[in-house]
Amino acid sequence: MTLKFDNVYVKEVSTVAGKDEKEGSFGDLYDKTYDSYYADEKTFEQAEMKMINDSINILLDKSKVKLSNIDVLIGADLLNQVTSHAYSSVELNRPFLGLYSACASMCEEILVGASLLQSKEVNRVLCNVSSHNMTAERQFRNPVEYGAPKPKRSTYTVTGSGSILLTKEKSNIKITSASIGTTTDLGIDDCYDMGSVMAPSAARTIYEHLNDTKTLVDDYDLILTGDLGVYGKEILIKYMKEVYKIDLKNKLEDSASIIYDRNKQKKVNAGGSGPSCLALVTYTDVINKLKSGKLKKVLLVATGALMSPTMNNQKLSIPAISHAVTIEVIK
């Protein structure tokens, strides 16, 4: 299902990132970075809350918009009960929607925020996503103290937070459409192989978005997926060709595959993951290229593995969801 928007614009973005991300491909582009997983807080969870608040405050400073003028705050993270944003939203004291589509949450936020802006009562929506390597790893796999080895197909949860301010106020960058994905499950139960879980979901959403919008791969300067990793990216390319007879050509890039320097940062294995993976790449490199005119039309495809450790321990397979957003430059 694809929604089209007439009056949704990007006013400003912001990013904060951890020490591993600072050493990665876009380290110089983040608004703020931290030298420790704790970010001067007592726990990893409190560090993630700090990242959220820092990202939002930086965004407000950059956009010169007061917090009181934000009509709706939308937040998403990986923790149970969207805990990081639940606590952060208390201090922010604005109408709040907490969402969860795992690593697909960034595009879900944008499509929900854009839909809200179709109402005459809503003029500004602030969307924020976050993830933290240490909080995610001990919730979904093993406590970090175990030091459990990981296979090469695994990805490395990105530590960071990204914010975007959507408004009706015209700017050169516009959200023109968004596709709500359909949950897929191809029977994969390997909690380390998220690329294989999510690639078919990404393929389905891309195919449906192209059909709904009557566009071709060549109509986009870039198709950017969220966190498939290097192996998931390869699966997506093959899956699109074999199942949907679509060649993604040289238009496809994957945030997880490029956010780190994999030649130097060996521990990231297949690349990045987490809701903030796509956000940290989009709200830095992609937005900069849209502003400079190097890119004119981009399809963002946020990919999420809806994994529950409880259900995984019951030997059930892992469902996946992908949502897509078209962002483009207008004159």
C-alpha positions as CSV (number, residue, x, y, z in Angstrom):
1,M,0.0,0.0,0.0
2,T,1.5,3.3,-1.1
3,L,0.5,6.8,0.1
4,K,1.2,10.0,-1.8
5,F,1.9,13.3,-0.1
6,D,1.5,16.9,-1.4
7,N,2.7,19.0,1.4
8,V,5.4,17.2,3.4
9,Y,8.9,18.8,3.5
10,V,12.1,18.1,5.3
11,K,13.1,21.1,7.4
12,E,16.1,19.8,9.2
13,V,17.9,16.6,10.4
14,S,20.5,15.7,13.1
15,T,22.6,12.8,14.0
16,V,24.6,11.6,17.1
17,A,26.8,8.5,17.0
18,G,29.0,6.2,19.1
19,K,32.7,5.7,19.0
20,D,32.6,2.8,16.5
21,E,30.5,4.9,14.1
22,K,32.9,7.8,14.5
23,E,35.6,5.5,13.1
24,G,33.4,4.5,10.2
25,S,32.7,5.9,6.8
26,F,30.7,9.0,7.9
27,G,32.4,9.9,11.1
28,D,33.1,13.5,10.1
29,L,29.4,14.2,9.2
30,Y,27.7,13.4,12.6
31,D,26.6,16.4,14.7
32,K,28.0,14.8,17.8
33,T,29.9,11.7,18.8
34,Y,30.6,9.9,22.0
35,D,33.9,8.3,23.2
36,S,32.2,5.6,25.3
37,Y,29.2,3.3,25.1
38,Y,28.2,4.9,28.4
39,A,28.2,8.5,27.1
40,D,28.9,9.7,30.6
41,E,25.8,7.9,32.0
42,K,25.6,5.0,34.5
43,T,24.1,2.4,32.2
44,F,23.8,1.6,28.5
45,E,20.1,2.2,28.5
46,Q,20.5,5.6,30.1
47,A,23.2,6.4,27.5
48,E,20.7,5.6,24.7
49,M,18.2,8.0,26.3
50,K,20.9,10.7,26.4
51,M,21.5,10.1,22.7
52,I,17.9,10.6,21.9
53,N,17.7,13.9,23.9
54,D,20.9,15.2,22.4
55,S,19.8,14.4,18.8
56,I,16.5,16.1,19.3
57,N,18.0,19.2,21.0
58,I,20.5,19.5,18.2
59,L,17.8,19.3,15.7
60,L,15.8,22.0,17.4
61,D,18.9,24.3,17.5
62,K,19.6,23.7,13.9
63,S,16.1,24.4,12.8
64,K,15.5,27.3,15.2
65,V,12.2,25.7,16.2
66,K,11.1,25.6,19.9
67,L,10.1,22.3,21.4
68,S,6.8,23.8,22.3
69,N,6.1,24.2,18.6
70,I,6.4,20.5,17.9
71,D,2.9,19.2,17.4
72,V,3.8,15.5,17.6
73,L,6.9,13.6,18.6
74,I,7.4,10.1,17.1
75,G,10.0,7.8,18.6
76,A,11.3,4.2,17.9
77,D,14.0,2.0,19.3
78,L,14.8,-1.7,19.7
79,L,14.1,-2.2,23.4
80,N,11.0,-3.8,24.9
81,Q,8.1,-1.4,25.3
82,V,10.1,1.2,23.2
83,T,11.7,1.9,26.6
84,S,14.3,4.4,25.6
85,H,11.8,6.7,24.0
86,A,9.2,6.1,26.6
87,Y,11.5,7.6,29.2
88,S,12.9,10.3,27.0
89,S,9.4,11.5,26.1
90,V,8.6,12.3,29.7
91,E,11.3,15.1,29.7
92,L,10.3,16.3,26.2
93,N,6.7,16.7,27.3
94,R,5.1,16.7,23.9
95,P,2.3,14.5,22.4
96,F,4.1,11.2,21.7
97,L,3.7,8.2,19.5
98,G,6.0,5.2,20.1
99,L,6.4,2.9,17.2
100,Y,8.1,-0.4,16.6
101,S,9.1,-2.1,13.3
102,A,12.6,-3.0,14.5
103,C,15.1,-1.7,12.0
104,A,12.4,-0.7,9.6
105,S,11.2,2.0,12.1
106,M,12.7,5.0,10.4
107,C,10.6,4.8,7.3
108,E,7.5,3.8,9.4
109,E,8.0,7.0,11.4
110,I,8.2,9.2,8.3
111,L,5.2,7.7,6.7
112,V,3.2,8.1,9.9
113,G,4.5,11.6,10.4
114,A,3.7,12.5,6.8
115,S,0.2,11.2,7.2
116,L,-0.4,13.3,10.3
117,L,0.7,16.4,8.3
118,Q,-2.2,15.8,6.0
119,S,-4.4,17.0,8.9
120,K,-4.9,20.8,9.3
121,E,-4.2,20.5,13.0
122,V,-0.6,19.2,12.6
123,N,2.1,21.4,11.2
124,R,5.4,20.0,12.6
125,V,6.3,16.4,13.4
126,L,9.6,15.4,14.9
127,C,10.7,11.8,14.2
128,N,13.6,10.2,16.1
129,V,15.1,6.7,16.0
130,S,17.8,5.2,18.2
131,S,19.8,2.1,18.8
132,H,22.7,1.1,21.1
133,N,25.0,-1.9,20.5
134,M,25.1,-3.0,24.1
135,T,21.4,-2.6,24.9
136,A,20.3,-4.5,21.8
137,E,22.8,-7.3,22.0
138,R,21.9,-8.3,25.5
139,Q,18.2,-8.1,24.8
140,F,18.2,-10.1,21.5
141,R,21.1,-12.4,21.8
142,N,23.6,-12.8,24.7
143,P,24.6,-10.5,27.5
144,V,27.6,-8.6,26.3
145,E,29.6,-9.9,29.3
146,Y,29.5,-13.4,27.8
147,G,31.8,-12.4,25.0
148,A,30.0,-14.9,22.7
149,P,31.7,-15.2,19.3
150,K,29.6,-14.2,16.3
151,P,29.5,-15.7,12.7
152,K,30.6,-13.6,9.7
153,R,27.0,-13.4,8.5
154,S,26.0,-11.4,11.7
155,T,25.7,-7.7,11.8
156,Y,26.8,-5.1,14.4
157,T,24.1,-2.9,16.0
158,V,24.8,0.7,15.4
159,T,25.1,3.0,18.4
160,G,23.4,6.4,17.6
161,S,20.3,8.4,17.1
162,G,18.9,10.3,14.2
163,S,16.1,13.0,14.0
164,I,14.2,14.5,11.2
165,L,11.8,17.5,11.3
166,L,8.8,17.2,8.9
167,T,6.7,20.3,8.2
168,K,4.3,21.9,5.8
169,E,6.8,24.7,5.4
170,K,8.2,24.5,1.9
171,S,11.8,23.5,1.5
172,N,13.8,22.0,-1.4
173,I,13.5,18.5,-0.1
174,K,10.1,16.8,-0.1
175,I,8.6,13.5,1.0
176,T,6.5,12.5,-2.0
177,S,5.3,9.0,-1.2
178,A,5.6,6.1,1.2
179,S,4.8,2.4,1.0
180,I,3.6,0.3,4.0
181,G,5.2,-3.1,3.7
182,T,3.6,-6.5,4.3
183,T,5.1,-8.9,6.8
184,T,7.0,-11.8,5.2
185,D,8.4,-15.1,6.7
186,L,10.4,-17.5,4.6
187,G,11.1,-19.8,7.5
188,I,14.6,-18.6,8.6
189,D,15.2,-19.0,12.3
190,D,18.9,-18.0,12.5
191,C,19.0,-15.0,14.9
192,Y,22.4,-14.0,13.5
193,D,21.4,-14.1,9.8
194,M,19.2,-11.0,9.6
195,G,20.2,-10.3,6.0
196,S,18.6,-13.5,4.8
197,V,15.5,-12.8,6.9
198,M,15.0,-9.3,5.6
199,A,16.1,-9.4,1.9
200,P,12.8,-11.0,0.6
201,S,10.8,-8.4,2.5
202,A,12.9,-5.6,1.0
203,A,12.4,-7.1,-2.5
204,R,8.6,-7.3,-2.0
205,T,8.3,-3.7,-0.8
206,I,10.5,-2.3,-3.6
207,Y,8.5,-4.3,-6.2
208,E,5.2,-3.1,-4.8
209,H,6.4,0.5,-4.5
210,L,7.5,0.6,-8.1
211,N,4.2,-0.9,-9.2
212,D,2.1,1.5,-7.1
213,T,3.9,4.6,-8.2
214,K,4.3,3.4,-11.8
215,T,8.1,4.1,-11.6
216,L,11.1,2.2,-12.8
217,V,14.5,1.6,-11.1
218,D,16.0,4.1,-13.5
219,D,13.7,6.8,-12.1
220,Y,15.7,6.9,-8.9
221,D,19.3,8.1,-8.4
222,L,19.6,5.8,-5.4
223,I,17.7,3.0,-3.8
224,L,19.1,2.8,-0.2
225,T,18.2,-0.2,2.0
226,G,18.5,-0.2,5.8
227,D,20.6,-2.9,7.3
228,L,20.8,-6.0,5.1
229,G,24.6,-6.2,5.4
230,V,26.8,-7.3,2.6
231,Y,25.3,-10.8,2.3
232,G,21.7,-9.6,2.6
233,K,22.4,-7.1,-0.2
234,E,23.6,-9.9,-2.5
235,I,20.5,-11.9,-1.7
236,L,18.3,-8.9,-2.5
237,I,19.9,-8.3,-5.9
238,K,19.4,-12.0,-6.8
239,Y,15.9,-12.3,-5.4
240,M,14.7,-9.2,-7.3
241,K,16.0,-10.7,-10.6
242,E,14.7,-14.2,-10.0
243,V,11.4,-13.5,-8.4
244,Y,10.3,-10.1,-9.7
245,K,12.4,-10.0,-12.9
246,I,13.8,-6.6,-11.9
247,D,17.5,-5.6,-12.2
248,L,18.5,-3.1,-9.5
249,K,21.5,-2.3,-11.7
250,N,23.9,0.1,-10.0
251,K,21.2,2.0,-8.2
252,L,21.2,-0.1,-5.0
253,E,23.2,0.7,-1.9
254,D,22.8,-0.7,1.6
255,S,23.4,1.4,4.7
256,A,24.7,-1.5,6.7
257,S,27.3,-2.3,4.1
258,I,28.8,1.2,4.0
259,I,28.4,2.8,7.5
260,Y,31.5,1.1,8.8
261,D,35.0,0.6,7.3
262,R,34.8,-3.2,7.2
263,N,38.4,-3.5,6.1
264,K,39.6,-1.9,9.4
265,Q,36.6,-2.6,11.7
266,K,36.6,-6.4,11.6
267,K,34.2,-6.9,14.5
268,V,31.3,-5.5,12.5
269,N,31.3,-8.6,10.3
270,A,28.6,-8.2,7.6
271,G,28.0,-4.5,8.5
272,G,25.7,-2.5,10.6
273,S,22.1,-2.9,11.9
274,G,19.5,-1.2,14.1
275,P,17.0,1.6,13.5
276,S,19.7,4.2,13.5
277,C,21.8,2.5,10.8
278,L,19.7,3.9,7.9
279,A,19.1,7.2,9.8
280,L,22.8,7.9,10.3
281,V,23.5,7.4,6.6
282,T,20.4,9.2,5.3
283,Y,20.6,12.2,7.6
284,T,24.2,12.8,6.7
285,D,25.5,11.6,3.3
286,V,22.1,11.3,1.5
287,I,20.7,14.6,2.7
288,N,23.9,16.4,1.9
289,K,23.9,15.0,-1.6
290,L,20.2,16.0,-2.0
291,K,21.0,19.6,-0.9
292,S,24.0,19.8,-3.2
293,G,22.1,18.4,-6.2
294,K,24.2,15.2,-6.5
295,L,21.0,13.3,-5.9
296,K,17.5,14.3,-6.9
297,K,15.3,11.3,-6.1
298,V,16.0,8.6,-3.6
299,L,14.0,5.6,-2.5
300,L,14.7,4.7,1.2
301,V,13.8,1.1,2.2
302,A,14.0,0.5,5.9
303,T,14.3,-3.3,6.6
304,G,13.3,-4.9,9.9
305,A,13.6,-8.4,11.4
306,L,10.8,-8.8,13.9
307,M,12.7,-11.1,16.1
308,S,11.5,-12.2,19.5
309,P,14.0,-14.2,21.6
310,T,11.1,-15.9,23.3
311,M,9.6,-17.1,20.0
312,N,13.0,-17.9,18.6
313,N,13.7,-20.2,21.6
314,Q,10.4,-21.9,20.7
315,K,12.0,-22.7,17.3
316,L,9.7,-20.4,15.4
317,S,11.1,-18.6,12.3
318,I,11.6,-14.8,12.2
319,P,9.2,-12.5,10.3
320,A,10.4,-9.4,8.5
321,I,8.9,-6.1,7.5
322,S,10.1,-3.3,5.1
323,H,8.7,0.1,4.6
324,A,9.7,2.6,1.8
325,V,9.8,6.3,1.5
326,T,10.5,8.5,-1.6
327,I,12.4,11.7,-0.9
328,E,13.3,14.1,-3.7
329,V,14.5,17.5,-4.5
330,I,12.0,20.0,-5.9
331,K,12.5,23.4,-7.5
